[in-house]
Amino acid sequence: GIKVIPSHSNFIYFSLDNYKGNYFEKLKIAKILGGKTYEENGKWTRISVGTLEQMQKYTHAIFG
């Protein structure tokens, strides 16, 4: 249910519009450096892709 923009880069650009919960607070609790809201309309943000272990930590922190 999260909208993303297809990319061939080292980050994922996505909308928090349908995200349930406080995304930035969850990043902070997990000690993950995370960006900001880049576009208020749709609450678009991004996260850089890391190693498999880093992405698993990120996914667990954000989606449980």
PyMOL commands that set and color helices and strands:
alter all, ss='L'
color gray80, all
select helices_A, chain A and resi 23-29+52-63
alter helices_A, ss='H'
color red, helices_A
select strands_A, chain A and resi 4-5+11-15+44-48
alter strands_A, ss='S'
color yellow, strands_A
deselect
rebuild
show_as cartoon
